Amino acid sequence: MSVYLFASLTPKPEHVAELEAELRGMVAPSRAEAGNRRYDLLRRADGVPGFHLYETYVDEAAVQAHRESAHYLAYRAKVGAWLAEPPDVKSLTGVDVAA
């Protein structure tokens, strides 16, 4: 069963550009993971600094593989001090999802 993640990240004002660069760098390697079906980076449309990730994985094992990947671990090691608050990550299950 697919696993859907929705993560919201709020950067400190002085780290918006750095966080965006790191998040952009996560897109290609995350999409290349064997268990990844979708990895989208979104920005708030109202101009308030904030980013969101919409991710879909084939199963929980694929989510775990993502969290253990070299690119994810490197990203996590860099961004902690750049965030105004801890990431808000929601794990979701599909109810009626387009193919």
N, CA, C and O atoms as a Tinker XYZ file with bonds, in Angstrom:
   396  protein
     1  N      0.836000   -1.176000    0.000000    73     2
     2  CA     0.000000    0.000000    0.000000    64     1     3
     3  C      0.884000    1.244000    0.000000    63     2     4     5
     4  O      1.841000    1.325000    0.771000    81     3
     5  N      0.576000    2.197000   -0.845000    73     3     6
     6  CA     1.364000    3.430000   -0.941000    64     5     7
     7  C      1.301000    4.229000    0.348000    63     6     8     9
     8  O      0.315000    4.199000    1.085000    81     7
     9  N      2.401000    4.951000    0.595000    73     7    10
    10  CA     2.489000    5.853000    1.734000    64     9    11
    11  C      2.673000    7.258000    1.181000    63    10    12    13
    12  O      3.505000    7.491000    0.305000    81    11
    13  N      1.887000    8.184000    1.702000    73    11    14
    14  CA     1.935000    9.579000    1.279000    64    13    15
    15  C      2.440000   10.407000    2.445000    63    14    16    17
    16  O      1.969000   10.256000    3.572000    81    15
    17  N      3.396000   11.279000    2.175000    73    15    18
    18  CA     3.923000   12.170000    3.201000    64    17    19
    19  C      3.710000   13.609000    2.759000    63    18    20    21
    20  O      3.865000   13.946000    1.586000    81    19
    21  N      3.352000   14.444000    3.718000    73    19    22
    22  CA     3.242000   15.875000    3.475000    64    21    23
    23  C      4.044000   16.554000    4.568000    63    22    24    25
    24  O      3.668000   16.511000    5.739000    81    23
    25  N      5.155000   17.186000    4.185000    73    23    26
    26  CA     6.056000   17.818000    5.148000    64    25    27
    27  C      6.055000   19.326000    4.936000    63    26    28    29
    28  O      6.164000   19.811000    3.809000    81    27
    29  N      5.933000   20.050000    6.025000    73    27    30
    30  CA     5.966000   21.512000    5.986000    64    29    31
    31  C      7.193000   21.987000    6.748000    63    30    32    33
    32  O      7.462000   21.543000    7.865000    81    31
    33  N      7.934000   22.901000    6.122000    73    31    34
    34  CA     9.155000   23.426000    6.721000    64    33    35
    35  C      9.093000   24.945000    6.749000    63    34    36    37
    36  O      8.821000   25.583000    5.732000    81    35
    37  N      9.346000   25.515000    7.914000    73    35    38
    38  CA     9.332000   26.958000    8.075000    64    37    39
    39  C     10.750000   27.418000    8.389000    63    38    40    41
    40  O     11.263000   27.155000    9.476000    81    39
    41  N     11.383000   28.102000    7.443000    73    39    42
    42  CA    12.759000   28.547000    7.683000    64    41    43
    43  C     12.803000   29.840000    8.494000    63    42    44    45
    44  O     11.855000   30.626000    8.504000    81    43
    45  N     13.922000   30.032000    9.164000    73    43    46
    46  CA    14.201000   31.336000    9.751000    64    45    47
    47  C     14.374000   32.299000    8.583000    63    46    48    49
    48  O     14.890000   31.902000    7.539000    81    47
    49  N     13.958000   33.550000    8.730000    73    47    50
    50  CA    14.014000   34.494000    7.596000    64    49    51
    51  C     15.383000   34.596000    6.930000    63    50    52    53
    52  O     15.466000   34.753000    5.712000    81    51
    53  N     16.443000   34.510000    7.703000    73    51    54
    54  CA    17.785000   34.644000    7.140000    64    53    55
    55  C     18.277000   33.372000    6.434000    63    54    56    57
    56  O     19.366000   33.372000    5.860000    81    55
    57  N     17.493000   32.300000    6.470000    73    55    58
    58  CA    17.921000   31.036000    5.866000    64    57    59
    59  C     16.981000   30.532000    4.762000    63    58    60    61
    60  O     17.067000   29.374000    4.354000    81    59
    61  N     16.099000   31.391000    4.287000    73    59    62
    62  CA    15.142000   30.966000    3.250000    64    61    63
    63  C     15.866000   30.464000    2.011000    63    62    64    65
    64  O     15.558000   29.380000    1.516000    81    63
    65  N     16.812000   31.225000    1.506000    73    63    66
    66  CA    17.506000   30.851000    0.267000    64    65    67
    67  C     18.324000   29.571000    0.449000    63    66    68    69
    68  O     18.349000   28.719000   -0.438000    81    67
    69  N     18.985000   29.438000    1.583000    73    67    70
    70  CA    19.784000   28.238000    1.837000    64    69    71
    71  C     18.901000   27.000000    1.910000    63    70    72    73
    72  O     19.232000   25.959000    1.342000    81    71
    73  N     17.776000   27.117000    2.610000    73    71    74
    74  CA    16.876000   25.973000    2.713000    64    73    75
    75  C     16.316000   25.607000    1.348000    63    74    76    77
    76  O     16.246000   24.430000    0.994000    81    75
    77  N     15.918000   26.613000    0.584000    73    75    78
    78  CA    15.390000   26.314000   -0.748000    64    77    79
    79  C     16.428000   25.589000   -1.601000    63    78    80    81
    80  O     16.097000   24.629000   -2.296000    81    79
    81  N     17.665000   26.036000   -1.554000    73    79    82
    82  CA    18.727000   25.385000   -2.339000    64    81    83
    83  C     18.896000   23.927000   -1.915000    63    82    84    85
    84  O     19.024000   23.047000   -2.766000    81    83
    85  N     18.897000   23.666000   -0.615000    73    83    86
    86  CA    19.028000   22.292000   -0.137000    64    85    87
    87  C     17.832000   21.438000   -0.550000    63    86    88    89
    88  O     17.998000   20.289000   -0.961000    81    87
    89  N     16.636000   21.995000   -0.442000    73    87    90
    90  CA    15.444000   21.249000   -0.839000    64    89    91
    91  C     15.452000   20.961000   -2.334000    63    90    92    93
    92  O     15.098000   19.860000   -2.755000    81    91
    93  N     15.852000   21.941000   -3.140000    73    91    94
    94  CA    15.949000   21.707000   -4.593000    64    93    95
    95  C     16.944000   20.586000   -4.887000    63    94    96    97
    96  O     16.738000   19.780000   -5.794000    81    95
    97  N     18.024000   20.546000   -4.108000    73    95    98
    98  CA    19.021000   19.499000   -4.288000    64    97    99
    99  C     18.535000   18.117000   -3.894000    63    98   100   101
   100  O     19.134000   17.117000   -4.290000    81    99
   101  N     17.471000   18.044000   -3.130000    73    99   102
   102  CA    16.901000   16.762000   -2.706000    64   101   103
   103  C     15.976000   16.158000   -3.768000    63   102   104   105
   104  O     15.735000   14.951000   -3.761000    81   103
   105  N     15.466000   16.977000   -4.667000    73   103   106
   106  CA    14.433000   16.519000   -5.592000    64   105   107
   107  C     14.921000   15.377000   -6.493000    63   106   108   109
   108  O     14.339000   14.292000   -6.478000    81   107
   109  N     15.965000   15.605000   -7.266000    73   107   110
   110  CA    16.409000   14.589000   -8.229000    64   109   111
   111  C     16.815000   13.275000   -7.560000    63   110   112   113
   112  O     16.357000   12.219000   -7.996000    81   111
   113  N     17.660000   13.292000   -6.514000    73   111   114
   114  CA    18.030000   12.001000   -5.920000    64   113   115
   115  C     16.858000   11.297000   -5.248000    63   114   116   117
   116  O     16.807000   10.067000   -5.227000    81   115
   117  N     15.922000   12.055000   -4.702000    73   115   118
   118  CA    14.759000   11.424000   -4.069000    64   117   119
   119  C     13.855000   10.790000   -5.114000    63   118   120   121
   120  O     13.342000    9.690000   -4.906000    81   119
   121  N     13.654000   11.470000   -6.230000    73   119   122
   122  CA    12.829000   10.911000   -7.307000    64   121   123
   123  C     13.478000    9.669000   -7.909000    63   122   124   125
   124  O     12.786000    8.805000   -8.447000    81   123
   125  N     14.794000    9.579000   -7.823000    73   123   126
   126  CA    15.521000    8.435000   -8.402000    64   125   127
   127  C     15.496000    7.199000   -7.506000    63   126   128   129
   128  O     15.901000    6.120000   -7.939000    81   127
   129  N     15.031000    7.336000   -6.272000    73   127   130
   130  CA    14.978000    6.189000   -5.371000    64   129   131
   131  C     13.999000    5.150000   -5.910000    63   130   132   133
   132  O     12.948000    5.491000   -6.453000    81   131
   133  N     14.359000    3.883000   -5.753000    73   131   134
   134  CA    13.550000    2.789000   -6.304000    64   133   135
   135  C     12.108000    2.800000   -5.795000    63   134   136   137
   136  O     11.191000    2.485000   -6.553000    81   135
   137  N     11.895000    3.150000   -4.548000    73   135   138
   138  CA    10.551000    3.109000   -3.977000    64   137   139
   139  C      9.784000    4.413000   -4.029000    63   138   140   141
   140  O      8.688000    4.510000   -3.479000    81   139
   141  N     10.351000    5.426000   -4.690000    73   139   142
   142  CA     9.683000    6.728000   -4.757000    64   141   143
   143  C      8.763000    6.802000   -5.968000    63   142   144   145
   144  O      9.156000    6.447000   -7.079000    81   143
   145  N      7.547000    7.261000   -5.750000    73   143   146
   146  CA     6.601000    7.472000   -6.844000    64   145   147
   147  C      6.412000    8.951000   -7.157000    63   146   148   149
   148  O      6.057000    9.312000   -8.279000    81   147
   149  N      6.649000    9.804000   -6.163000    73   147   150
   150  CA     6.442000   11.243000   -6.358000    64   149   151
   151  C      7.219000   11.992000   -5.290000    63   150   152   153
   152  O      7.288000   11.570000   -4.136000    81   151
   153  N      7.805000   13.115000   -5.699000    73   151   154
   154  CA     8.524000   13.979000   -4.769000    64   153   155
   155  C      8.421000   15.393000   -5.312000    63   154   156   157
   156  O      9.149000   15.768000   -6.232000    81   155
   157  N      7.520000   16.172000   -4.746000    73   155   158
   158  CA     7.253000   17.519000   -5.229000    64   157   159
   159  C      7.615000   18.548000   -4.165000    63   158   160   161
   160  O      7.261000   18.395000   -2.996000    81   159
   161  N      8.318000   19.587000   -4.575000    73   159   162
   162  CA     8.676000   20.697000   -3.709000    64   161   163
   163  C      7.752000   21.869000   -4.028000    63   162   164   165
   164  O      7.627000   22.278000   -5.182000    81   163
   165  N      7.113000   22.399000   -2.997000    73   163   166
   166  CA     6.160000   23.491000   -3.154000    64   165   167
   167  C      6.552000   24.641000   -2.232000    63   166   168   169
   168  O      7.189000   24.449000   -1.197000    81   167
   169  N      6.150000   25.842000   -2.644000    73   167   170
   170  CA     6.406000   27.035000   -1.843000    64   169   171
   171  C      5.077000   27.714000   -1.547000    63   170   172   173
   172  O      4.137000   27.620000   -2.336000    81   171
   173  N      5.000000   28.388000   -0.428000    73   171   174
   174  CA     3.777000   29.115000   -0.098000    64   173   175
   175  C      3.533000   30.203000   -1.135000    63   174   176   177
   176  O      4.461000   30.920000   -1.513000    81   175
   177  N      2.311000   30.330000   -1.589000    73   175   178
   178  CA     1.948000   31.306000   -2.611000    64   177   179
   179  C      1.715000   32.700000   -2.036000    63   178   180   181
   180  O      1.713000   33.681000   -2.780000    81   179
   181  N      1.520000   32.800000   -0.730000    73   179   182
   182  CA     1.218000   34.099000   -0.122000    64   181   183
   183  C      2.462000   34.899000    0.241000    63   182   184   185
   184  O      2.352000   35.974000    0.830000    81   183
   185  N      3.642000   34.390000   -0.103000    73   183   186
   186  CA     4.878000   35.117000    0.158000    64   185   187
   187  C      5.488000   34.861000    1.530000    63   186   188   189
   188  O      6.626000   35.259000    1.781000    81   187
   189  N      4.757000   34.208000    2.413000    73   187   190
   190  CA     5.311000   33.866000    3.723000    64   189   191
   191  C      6.358000   32.775000    3.511000    63   190   192   193
   192  O      6.091000   31.799000    2.810000    81   191
   193  N      7.547000   32.922000    4.106000    73   191   194
   194  CA     8.565000   31.894000    3.915000    64   193   195
   195  C      8.089000   30.529000    4.430000    63   194   196   197
   196  O      7.729000   30.382000    5.598000    81   195
   197  N      8.096000   29.575000    3.566000    73   195   198
   198  CA     7.712000   28.230000    3.938000    64   197   199
   199  C      7.724000   27.326000    2.728000    63   198   200   201
   200  O      7.408000   27.755000    1.618000    81   199
   201  N      8.089000   26.075000    2.942000    73   199   202
   202  CA     8.158000   25.089000    1.876000    64   201   203
   203  C      7.388000   23.848000    2.299000    63   202   204   205
   204  O      7.233000   23.568000    3.488000    81   203
   205  N      6.914000   23.117000    1.314000    73   203   206
   206  CA     6.176000   21.883000    1.561000    64   205   207
   207  C      6.682000   20.826000    0.597000    63   206   208   209
   208  O      7.022000   21.117000   -0.549000    81   207
   209  N      6.724000   19.611000    1.075000    73   207   210
   210  CA     7.088000   18.465000    0.248000    64   209   211
   211  C      5.909000   17.517000    0.217000    63   210   212   213
   212  O      5.345000   17.168000    1.255000    81   211
   213  N      5.544000   17.105000   -0.983000    73   211   214
   214  CA     4.517000   16.081000   -1.155000    64   213   215
   215  C      5.229000   14.875000   -1.729000    63   214   216   217
   216  O      5.781000   14.935000   -2.828000    81   215
   217  N      5.218000   13.777000   -0.985000    73   215   218
   218  CA     5.981000   12.588000   -1.357000    64   217   219
   219  C      5.076000   11.364000   -1.370000    63   218   220   221
   220  O      4.170000   11.238000   -0.546000    81   219
   221  N      5.330000   10.477000   -2.304000    73   219   222
   222  CA     4.618000    9.204000   -2.344000    64   221   223
   223  C      5.647000    8.088000   -2.508000    63   222   224   225
   224  O      6.542000    8.157000   -3.351000    81   223
   225  N      5.492000    7.060000   -1.675000    73   223   226
   226  CA     6.387000    5.904000   -1.706000    64   225   227
   227  C      5.567000    4.630000   -1.846000    63   226   228   229
   228  O      4.391000    4.595000   -1.482000    81   227
   229  N      6.187000    3.593000   -2.371000    73   227   230
   230  CA     5.463000    2.341000   -2.599000    64   229   231
   231  C      5.043000    1.672000   -1.294000    63   230   232   233
   232  O      4.020000    0.989000   -1.249000    81   231
   233  N      5.831000    1.865000   -0.224000    73   231   234
   234  CA     5.498000    1.255000    1.066000    64   233   235
   235  C      6.366000    1.882000    2.153000    63   234   236   237
   236  O      7.191000    2.753000    1.879000    81   235
   237  N      6.169000    1.428000    3.388000    73   235   238
   238  CA     6.936000    1.968000    4.528000    64   237   239
   239  C      8.430000    1.673000    4.392000    63   238   240   241
   240  O      9.260000    2.472000    4.824000    81   239
   241  N      8.770000    0.544000    3.802000    73   239   242
   242  CA    10.189000    0.219000    3.606000    64   241   243
   243  C     10.858000    1.249000    2.702000    63   242   244   245
   244  O     12.019000    1.599000    2.917000    81   243
   245  N     10.146000    1.731000    1.705000    73   243   246
   246  CA    10.687000    2.751000    0.806000    64   245   247
   247  C     10.862000    4.081000    1.536000    63   246   248   249
   248  O     11.822000    4.809000    1.284000    81   247
   249  N      9.936000    4.398000    2.439000    73   247   250
   250  CA    10.074000    5.611000    3.254000    64   249   251
   251  C     11.325000    5.489000    4.110000    63   250   252   253
   252  O     12.115000    6.429000    4.199000    81   251
   253  N     11.505000    4.344000    4.736000    73   251   254
   254  CA    12.679000    4.130000    5.578000    64   253   255
   255  C     13.964000    4.202000    4.767000    63   254   256   257
   256  O     14.957000    4.770000    5.222000    81   255
   257  N     13.949000    3.629000    3.565000    73   255   258
   258  CA    15.130000    3.693000    2.697000    64   257   259
   259  C     15.452000    5.145000    2.357000    63   258   260   261
   260  O     16.622000    5.528000    2.327000    81   259
   261  N     14.432000    5.950000    2.103000    73   259   262
   262  CA    14.638000    7.380000    1.831000    64   261   263
   263  C     15.292000    8.044000    3.035000    63   262   264   265
   264  O     16.251000    8.800000    2.880000    81   263
   265  N     14.791000    7.773000    4.218000    73   263   266
   266  CA    15.312000    8.403000    5.436000    64   265   267
   267  C     16.726000    7.934000    5.785000    63   266   268   269
   268  O     17.429000    8.593000    6.551000    81   267
   269  N     17.134000    6.813000    5.231000    73   267   270
   270  CA    18.489000    6.301000    5.453000    64   269   271
   271  C     19.443000    6.622000    4.301000    63   270   272   273
   272  O     20.624000    6.277000    4.361000    81   271
   273  N     18.939000    7.281000    3.254000    73   271   274
   274  CA    19.773000    7.578000    2.086000    64   273   275
   275  C     20.824000    8.635000    2.426000    63   274   276   277
   276  O     20.628000    9.459000    3.319000    81   275
   277  N     21.926000    8.596000    1.707000    73   275   278
   278  CA    23.014000    9.549000    1.930000    64   277   279
   279  C     22.552000   10.986000    1.711000    63   278   280   281
   280  O     22.924000   11.875000    2.477000    81   279
   281  N     21.742000   11.227000    0.670000    73   279   282
   282  CA    21.312000   12.604000    0.397000    64   281   283
   283  C     20.380000   13.127000    1.486000    63   282   284   285
   284  O     20.445000   14.306000    1.834000    81   283
   285  N     19.520000   12.276000    2.025000    73   283   286
   286  CA    18.617000   12.709000    3.100000    64   285   287
   287  C     19.408000   12.987000    4.380000    63   286   288   289
   288  O     19.179000   14.000000    5.040000    81   287
   289  N     20.324000   12.106000    4.728000    73   287   290
   290  CA    21.115000   12.304000    5.939000    64   289   291
   291  C     21.965000   13.566000    5.847000    63   290   292   293
   292  O     22.105000   14.287000    6.834000    81   291
   293  N     22.532000   13.842000    4.679000    73   291   294
   294  CA    23.318000   15.066000    4.493000    64   293   295
   295  C     22.432000   16.302000    4.615000    63   294   296   297
   296  O     22.826000   17.294000    5.230000    81   295
   297  N     21.247000   16.245000    4.035000    73   295   298
   298  CA    20.283000   17.345000    4.114000    64   297   299
   299  C     19.916000   17.611000    5.578000    63   298   300   301
   300  O     19.958000   18.753000    6.035000    81   299
   301  N     19.558000   16.557000    6.305000    73   299   302
   302  CA    19.149000   16.719000    7.708000    64   301   303
   303  C     20.278000   17.308000    8.564000    63   302   304   305
   304  O     20.024000   18.092000    9.478000    81   303
   305  N     21.515000   16.928000    8.265000    73   303   306
   306  CA    22.652000   17.440000    9.025000    64   305   307
   307  C     22.850000   18.942000    8.823000    63   306   308   309
   308  O     23.403000   19.615000    9.693000    81   307
   309  N     22.406000   19.471000    7.690000    73   307   310
   310  CA    22.599000   20.890000    7.383000    64   309   311
   311  C     21.472000   21.784000    7.862000    63   310   312   313
   312  O     21.737000   22.889000    8.336000    81   311
   313  N     20.233000   21.351000    7.757000    73   311   314
   314  CA    19.114000   22.291000    7.848000    64   313   315
   315  C     18.561000   22.545000    9.242000    63   314   316   317
   316  O     17.784000   23.484000    9.416000    81   315
   317  N     18.920000   21.764000   10.226000    73   315   318
   318  CA    18.326000   21.907000   11.552000    64   317   319
   319  C     18.362000   23.327000   12.099000    63   318   320   321
   320  O     17.353000   23.822000   12.602000    81   319
   321  N     19.495000   23.976000   12.010000    73   319   322
   322  CA    19.641000   25.334000   12.546000    64   321   323
   323  C     18.961000   26.384000   11.672000    63   322   324   325
   324  O     18.796000   27.530000   12.091000    81   323
   325  N     18.573000   26.004000   10.477000    73   323   326
   326  CA    17.934000   26.955000    9.559000    64   325   327
   327  C     16.422000   27.053000    9.759000    63   326   328   329
   328  O     15.782000   27.951000    9.211000    81   327
   329  N     15.853000   26.142000   10.534000    73   327   330
   330  CA    14.396000   26.085000   10.676000    64   329   331
   331  C     13.922000   26.856000   11.903000    63   330   332   333
   332  O     14.549000   26.825000   12.962000    81   331
   333  N     12.798000   27.547000   11.732000    73   331   334
   334  CA    12.196000   28.307000   12.822000    64   333   335
   335  C     11.464000   27.394000   13.796000    63   334   336   337
   336  O     11.240000   27.755000   14.952000    81   335
   337  N     11.094000   26.212000   13.320000    73   335   338
   338  CA    10.383000   25.221000   14.142000    64   337   339
   339  C     10.648000   23.849000   13.545000    63   338   340   341
   340  O     11.069000   23.751000   12.393000    81   339
   341  N     10.411000   22.794000   14.305000    73   339   342
   342  CA    10.631000   21.447000   13.758000    64   341   343
   343  C      9.739000   21.200000   12.534000    63   342   344   345
   344  O      8.633000   21.734000   12.454000    81   343
   345  N     10.220000   20.390000   11.581000    73   343   346
   346  CA     9.380000   20.047000   10.435000    64   345   347
   347  C      8.075000   19.401000   10.895000    63   346   348   349
   348  O      8.052000   18.636000   11.859000    81   347
   349  N      7.010000   19.715000   10.203000    73   347   350
   350  CA     5.705000   19.103000   10.479000    64   349   351
   351  C      5.473000   18.072000    9.375000    63   350   352   353
   352  O      5.167000   18.433000    8.239000    81   351
   353  N      5.618000   16.797000    9.709000    73   351   354
   354  CA     5.489000   15.724000    8.727000    64   353   355
   355  C      4.256000   14.897000    9.053000    63   354   356   357
   356  O      4.106000   14.368000   10.154000    81   355
   357  N      3.387000   14.804000    8.071000    73   355   358
   358  CA     2.175000   13.998000    8.216000    64   357   359
   359  C      2.285000   12.788000    7.300000    63   358   360   361
   360  O      2.605000   12.921000    6.119000    81   359
   361  N      2.019000   11.609000    7.847000    73   359   362
   362  CA     1.964000   10.389000    7.053000    64   361   363
   363  C      0.495000   10.105000    6.768000    63   362   364   365
   364  O     -0.324000   10.050000    7.686000    81   363
   365  N      0.169000    9.926000    5.498000    73   363   366
   366  CA    -1.217000    9.798000    5.073000    64   365   367
   367  C     -1.443000    8.489000    4.326000    63   366   368   369
   368  O     -0.514000    7.930000    3.743000    81   367
   369  N     -2.665000    8.012000    4.346000    73   367   370
   370  CA    -3.059000    6.867000    3.516000    64   369   371
   371  C     -4.078000    7.358000    2.506000    63   370   372   373
   372  O     -4.880000    8.246000    2.795000    81   371
   373  N     -4.039000    6.781000    1.335000    73   371   374
   374  CA    -4.952000    7.197000    0.279000    64   373   375
   375  C     -6.377000    6.734000    0.518000    63   374   376   377
   376  O     -6.619000    5.629000    1.003000    81   375
   377  N     -7.307000    7.594000    0.171000    73   375   378
   378  CA    -8.728000    7.269000    0.228000    64   377   379
   379  C     -9.255000    7.186000   -1.192000    63   378   380   381
   380  O     -9.895000    6.200000   -1.559000    81   379
   381  N     -8.996000    8.199000   -1.990000    73   379   382
   382  CA    -9.391000    8.227000   -3.407000    64   381   383
   383  C     -8.312000    9.018000   -4.127000    63   382   384   385
   384  O     -8.390000   10.243000   -4.220000    81   383
   385  N     -7.313000    8.322000   -4.632000    73   383   386
   386  CA    -6.138000    8.944000   -5.195000    64   385   387
   387  C     -6.065000    8.676000   -6.696000    63   386   388   389
   388  O     -6.234000    7.537000   -7.130000    81   387
   389  N     -5.817000    9.711000   -7.484000    73   387   390
   390  CA    -5.690000    9.558000   -8.936000    64   389   391
   391  C     -4.477000    8.700000   -9.263000    63   390   392   393
   392  O     -3.452000    8.769000   -8.585000    81   391
   393  N     -4.603000    7.909000  -10.287000    73   391   394
   394  CA    -3.492000    7.032000  -10.703000    64   393   395
   395  C     -2.417000    7.830000  -11.394000    63   394   396
   396  O     -1.406000    7.269000  -11.814000    81   395
